[in-house]
Amino acid sequence: MGATHFLTKTLPKVTAEMALSVLAYNLTRVMNTIGTKRLIAAIEA
C-alpha cells in the first residue's frame, strides 16, 4: 500500500486509520482473487 507512517496523531484516530487501510487491502485481495463482478454480486445478495 506504500504507507510508511500514520497521518493522524491520537491512538483512536490511528486505530481507525489502520482499520481503513486493512479493509482496503482485504478488498483489493478479494477483487484480485474472485473478480469485481462476483464481489458486487455477493455484496448485493
C-alpha positions in Angstrom: 0.0 0.0 0.0 3.0 2.3 0.3 2.2 3.8 3.7 5.2 4.1 6.0 3.7 6.3 8.7 0.3 7.3 10.1 -1.2 10.7 9.1 -3.1 11.0 12.4 -1.8 11.5 15.9 -4.0 10.1 18.7 -4.5 6.4 19.3 -8.2 6.2 18.4 -7.5 8.0 15.1 -4.5 5.8 14.3 -6.7 2.8 15.1 -9.4 4.0 12.6 -6.7 4.8 10.0 -5.2 1.3 10.4 -8.6 -0.3 10.1 -9.4 1.5 6.9 -6.0 0.5 5.5 -6.6 -3.1 6.3 -10.1 -3.0 4.9 -8.8 -1.6 1.6 -6.0 -4.2 1.5 -8.5 -7.0 2.0 -11.0 -5.7 -0.6 -8.1 -5.5 -3.1 -7.2 -9.1 -2.4 -10.8 -10.3 -2.8 -11.1 -8.3 -6.1 -8.0 -9.9 -7.4 -9.0 -13.4 -6.3 -12.7 -13.7 -7.3 -13.1 -10.7 -9.5 -15.1 -7.5 -9.2 -18.4 -8.8 -10.7 -18.6 -11.7 -8.3 -17.7 -9.5 -5.4 -20.5 -7.0 -6.3 -23.0 -9.9 -6.7 -22.0 -11.2 -3.3 -22.5 -7.8 -1.7 -25.9 -7.3 -3.3 -27.1 -10.8 -2.2 
